[in-house]
Amino acid sequence: MRFALISDEHFGPTAYFQGKLRKLTANAGELSEAFVTRMNEEVRPDLVVNLGDVIEDESRAADLEHYRQFVSILSRLHCPVLHVAGNHDQVNLSDDDLRALWHHQGELHYSRDVAGVHFSVLRTIEITDVSIHLPEAQLEWLRADLAQTELPSVVLMHHPASEMRLDGNRWFEKRPNVCRVAERRAFQRVVTEAPRVVAVFNGHVHWNHFDVISGVPYITLQSLIENLDDDAPGRAAAAHAVVDLDERRLVVRVAGAEPVRYQVELRGRG
């Protein structure tokens, strides 16, 4: 099957970090529209995944408006969409707000089967400027969810649960505590023990990154609107990924200004 991912669109006010223009939020709408056009006319995926941080949080009213703008753009896709809750999405918007925006019932961690693949969606929790957590209840839910399926499985989350080095990352080199999931070792054990997990995908870090832990690839997707230049006027990453998965291999192609390709031979996983 084929699925596509997009992450960290950050609809909202212009965002600076350490005095420099870092998020080209003004480009979020046109880049999202270009993504939808490419999906419908060229890629034709079975599924699209939004890995979270749709908005650059501002206020509940503004965040609702900006999130609705993104959802409206994605509504033109010719395939279903799975949403993941990002940290910015949860600052001013309640769980009920996100359920309504996603047209979703139940918890914000959930699973779906699409085109013969099982997708497990997790909802990570950020304590602002302190730490990132994946509650024990979700880890137990994930263990049970992965145990009950016979399908190849993909885990989706906003924050990374790998052991990536953050040297050179403009956002998190000096703040790893608000990047990686604190309970990542426990998460890794759950994933490693589940024989059908073929990949874990996340956003948040605003770069492309690839890890393999105990045979499972952990793939981080660059932000759609990250400024690849040092300051204004800027150059947007325009990143999104297309994933082809069959019984033999996983192939990930990241498109945009920083294209990259990963291929993993599954060797029995899935």
C-alpha positions in Angstrom: 0.0 0.0 0.0 1.0 3.6 -0.3 0.5 6.3 2.3 1.8 9.9 2.6 2.7 12.0 5.6 2.9 15.8 6.3 3.9 17.4 9.5 4.3 20.7 11.4 2.3 23.0 9.1 2.1 25.7 11.8 -0.8 27.8 10.4 -0.8 31.0 12.4 1.4 34.0 13.2 4.9 34.5 12.0 7.3 32.6 14.2 10.8 33.7 15.2 13.3 31.8 17.4 16.4 33.4 18.9 15.6 36.6 17.0 15.5 35.0 13.5 12.7 34.0 11.2 12.4 30.2 11.6 8.9 29.1 10.6 7.5 30.4 7.3 3.9 30.2 8.6 2.7 32.5 5.8 3.4 29.8 3.3 1.4 27.1 5.2 -1.8 27.5 3.1 -0.2 27.4 -0.3 2.2 24.6 0.6 -0.7 22.5 2.0 -2.7 23.1 -1.2 0.2 22.1 -3.4 0.5 18.9 -1.3 -3.1 18.0 -1.8 -2.8 18.7 -5.6 0.2 16.4 -5.8 -1.5 13.7 -3.8 -4.6 13.7 -6.0 -3.0 14.1 -9.4 0.3 12.2 -9.0 0.8 10.1 -5.9 -2.7 8.8 -5.3 -2.1 7.4 -1.8 -4.4 5.0 0.1 -4.1 7.3 3.1 -2.6 10.6 4.3 -1.3 11.1 7.8 -1.0 14.5 9.5 1.7 14.1 12.2 0.6 17.2 14.2 1.4 20.8 15.0 -1.1 22.1 12.4 -1.1 25.4 14.2 1.3 28.0 15.7 -0.7 28.4 18.9 -2.1 31.9 19.5 -5.6 31.8 21.1 -8.5 29.4 21.1 -10.4 31.4 18.5 -7.4 31.9 16.2 -6.3 28.3 16.6 -9.7 27.0 15.7 -9.8 29.2 12.6 -6.3 28.1 11.5 -6.9 24.4 12.1 -10.2 24.6 10.2 -8.4 26.2 7.3 -6.0 23.2 7.2 -8.8 20.6 7.5 -10.7 22.4 4.7 -7.7 22.1 2.4 -7.2 18.4 3.3 -10.9 17.7 2.7 -10.2 17.8 -1.0 -8.0 14.7 -0.8 -9.3 11.6 -2.6 -8.3 9.4 0.4 -8.9 9.2 4.1 -6.8 11.2 6.6 -5.4 10.2 10.0 -4.6 13.0 12.5 -2.0 13.0 15.2 -2.1 15.6 18.1 0.9 17.9 18.3 2.0 19.9 21.2 1.0 23.3 19.7 -2.4 21.8 18.8 -3.0 21.1 22.5 -2.1 24.4 24.0 -5.5 26.2 23.4 -7.6 23.5 21.9 -9.4 20.9 24.0 -9.7 17.2 23.3 -13.3 17.9 22.2 -12.1 20.6 19.9 -9.7 18.2 18.2 -12.3 15.4 18.0 -14.6 17.8 16.2 -11.9 19.0 13.8 -10.9 15.4 13.0 -14.5 14.2 12.8 -13.4 11.6 15.3 -15.0 9.9 18.3 -13.1 8.5 21.3 -9.6 8.9 22.6 -6.9 10.9 20.7 -4.9 7.7 20.7 -6.5 5.2 18.4 -5.9 2.7 15.6 -7.2 2.1 12.1 -6.8 -0.5 9.4 -6.3 0.9 5.9 -5.5 -1.1 2.8 -4.2 -4.1 4.7 -2.0 -2.1 7.1 -2.6 -1.4 10.8 -1.9 2.2 12.0 -1.6 2.9 15.7 -1.8 6.6 16.6 -0.4 7.9 19.9 -1.0 11.2 21.7 2.2 12.4 23.4 1.9 15.0 26.2 4.2 18.0 26.6 4.7 19.8 29.9 5.6 23.2 28.5 9.4 23.8 28.5 9.8 20.8 30.9 9.3 17.4 29.3 7.5 15.1 26.8 5.5 12.1 28.1 3.8 9.0 26.8 1.6 7.9 29.7 1.8 4.3 31.0 -1.9 3.8 30.0 -1.1 4.5 26.4 1.9 2.2 26.4 -0.3 -0.6 27.7 -3.0 0.3 25.2 -0.3 0.1 22.4 0.9 -3.3 23.6 -2.6 -4.7 23.5 -3.4 -2.9 20.2 -0.4 -4.4 18.4 -1.0 -7.8 19.9 -4.5 -8.1 18.5 -3.7 -7.5 14.8 -2.2 -9.8 12.2 -1.5 -7.0 9.8 1.8 -5.2 9.3 1.7 -2.2 11.7 2.9 1.4 11.6 3.1 3.5 14.8 2.4 7.3 14.4 3.2 10.0 17.0 4.2 13.6 17.1 7.3 13.5 19.3 10.3 11.2 18.6 10.8 8.1 20.7 14.2 7.2 19.2 17.7 7.9 20.5 18.5 10.6 17.9 21.5 12.9 18.6 20.3 16.5 18.4 23.7 18.1 17.6 23.1 21.0 15.2 19.4 21.1 15.5 18.5 24.8 15.9 15.4 24.0 18.0 16.4 21.2 20.3 20.2 20.9 20.6 20.1 22.7 23.9 16.6 21.5 24.8 16.4 17.7 24.4 13.9 17.5 27.3 11.2 19.1 25.1 12.1 17.0 22.1 12.4 13.2 22.9 9.7 11.2 24.8 10.9 10.6 28.3 9.5 7.1 28.3 11.1 6.2 25.0 12.9 3.1 26.3 9.7 1.6 27.5 8.1 2.5 24.2 11.0 0.9 22.3 10.5 -2.4 24.2 6.8 -2.5 23.3 7.6 -1.9 19.6 10.5 -4.4 19.5 8.4 -7.1 21.1 5.6 -6.6 18.5 6.8 -8.7 15.5 4.6 -6.9 12.9 5.7 -3.3 13.5 7.5 -2.2 10.3 8.1 1.5 11.2 7.5 4.4 13.6 6.9 7.9 12.2 7.0 11.3 14.0 7.4 15.0 13.3 8.2 17.8 15.8 12.0 18.0 15.4 12.0 20.1 12.1 14.5 18.0 10.3 14.6 14.7 8.5 16.1 11.8 10.5 16.4 8.1 10.4 17.2 5.6 13.2 17.0 1.8 13.4 16.4 0.3 16.9 16.3 -3.5 17.2 15.4 -3.8 13.6 12.6 -1.2 13.6 13.1 2.1 11.6 12.2 5.3 13.4 11.6 8.1 10.8 11.3 11.8 11.6 9.8 14.0 8.9 10.9 17.6 8.3 8.3 20.4 8.9 6.4 21.7 5.9 7.3 25.3 6.6 10.7 25.2 8.3 13.0 28.0 7.0 16.0 26.3 5.6 17.9 29.6 5.4 19.3 31.4 8.5 16.8 34.2 8.5 14.4 36.3 6.3 13.3 36.2 3.6 13.6 32.5 3.9 13.2 29.2 1.9 10.5 26.7 3.0 11.3 23.0 3.3 8.0 22.1 1.7 8.5 18.6 3.0 6.2 15.7 2.8 6.8 11.9 2.5 5.4 9.2 0.4 5.7 5.6 1.7 5.4 2.4 -0.3 5.0 -0.7 1.8 4.7 -4.3 0.6 5.5 -7.7 2.1 9.3 -7.3 1.3 10.2 -3.7 1.9 9.4 -0.2 3.1 10.5 2.6 0.8 10.2 6.2 2.1 10.7 9.2 -0.3 10.8 12.6 1.3 10.0 15.4 -1.2 10.7 19.1 -1.0 13.8 21.2 -0.8 15.7 18.5 1.2 14.7 15.3 -0.6 15.9 12.0 0.8 15.1 8.3 0.3 15.1 5.4 2.8 14.7 1.7 2.0 14.3 -1.0 4.6 14.1 -4.7 3.8 11.6 -6.2 6.2 13.1 -9.7 6.6 10.0 -11.2 8.3 8.7 -8.2 10.2 5.1 -7.6 9.2 
